Amino acid sequence: MAMPEVVATGALVAMGIFLLVLIQQGLKLGELAKTVEHCQRDLRWLQIWEMENSELRSALRAEREHVVQLRRKCELLEALVPVAEWSAAMY
């Protein structure tokens, strides 16, 4: 084998190795792209769940306030009942 053939064969082998490395990197990049896509999807779901949780917490807060108001009304009505019974007893 002459020197130019050895150099050409070496260059061909080096290009083959580079090609294999590029293919491997491309496969890894594809896997990375899929991982990023899944992360983005999961992030979107997380944002949706956070919004729903926020709305539910707000609704729960409003319900609790409503319960407090109803209890106050009950206390006022209970306070009026003995007065009404006393008034009725006088007549």
C-alpha positions in Angstrom: 0.0 0.0 0.0 1.3 3.4 -1.0 1.4 6.3 1.4 -1.5 8.2 -0.3 -3.7 5.1 0.0 -2.9 4.8 3.7 -3.7 8.5 4.2 -7.0 8.1 2.2 -7.9 4.9 4.2 -7.1 6.7 7.5 -9.2 9.7 6.5 -12.1 7.4 5.5 -11.9 5.6 8.9 -11.8 8.9 10.7 -14.9 10.1 8.7 -16.7 6.9 9.6 -15.9 7.4 13.3 -17.1 11.0 13.0 -20.3 9.8 11.3 -21.0 7.3 14.1 -20.4 9.9 16.7 -22.8 12.3 14.9 -25.4 9.6 14.6 -25.1 8.9 18.3 -25.3 12.6 19.2 -28.4 12.9 17.0 -30.1 10.1 18.8 -29.3 11.6 22.1 -30.6 15.0 20.9 -33.9 13.3 19.8 -34.3 11.7 23.3 -33.5 15.1 24.8 -36.2 16.8 22.6 -38.7 14.2 23.8 -37.8 14.8 27.4 -38.2 18.6 26.9 -41.6 18.0 25.2 -42.8 15.8 28.2 -41.6 18.4 30.7 -43.5 21.2 28.8 -46.6 19.1 28.8 -46.2 18.3 32.5 -45.6 22.0 33.3 -48.8 22.9 31.4 -50.8 20.4 33.5 -49.2 21.7 36.7 -50.3 25.2 35.8 -53.8 24.0 35.1 -53.9 22.2 38.5 -52.5 25.2 40.3 -55.3 27.4 38.7 -57.9 24.9 39.7 -56.5 24.7 43.2 -56.5 28.5 43.5 -60.2 28.6 42.3 -61.1 25.9 44.8 -59.3 27.6 47.7 -61.2 30.9 46.8 -64.5 29.1 46.7 -63.8 27.4 50.0 -62.9 30.8 51.5 -66.2 32.2 50.3 -68.1 29.2 51.7 -66.5 29.6 55.0 -67.4 33.3 55.1 -71.0 32.3 54.2 -71.0 29.8 57.1 -69.9 32.6 59.5 -72.6 34.9 58.3 -75.2 32.1 58.7 -74.0 31.4 62.2 -74.3 35.1 63.1 -77.9 35.1 61.8 -78.7 32.0 63.8 -77.3 33.6 66.9 -79.4 36.7 66.3 -82.5 34.6 65.7 -81.8 32.5 68.8 -81.4 35.7 70.8 -84.8 36.9 69.5 -86.6 33.7 70.3 -86.6 34.1 74.1 -87.7 37.7 73.7 -90.6 36.6 71.5 -91.6 33.8 74.0 -91.5 36.3 76.9 -93.6 38.8 74.9 -96.1 36.2 74.1 -96.3 35.1 77.7 -97.2 38.7 78.8 -100.3 38.8 76.5 
